[in-house]
């Protein structure tokens, strides 16, 4: 399966940016899709996830109130809308998909090991 991410970009603090991730095959992403991010020298960290079964969502603390994850089931696509961007949001953002069934709500799927497929990553840089 391919997870094709939209381009990121260079934005200023306070700006908004929306990322998208389209899965080439519904069978491999039908249970959950999420977003992680990584900066050089640090572990990849959870940002947000969406469980298709019950449309539940979960966010990292830093994302709550600023980021919104949403999905279009028909298009096998998940979006990450990021508002009020900060310098510290600068990172490579990765889309992830889970092909294994989910049995719990989105709050239980915040680990990298919960996902089976990964996008290519897209750079988001917040700078003035």
Order of alpha helices (4+ residues) and beta strands (2+ residues): beta-beta-beta-beta-beta-beta-beta-beta-beta-beta-beta
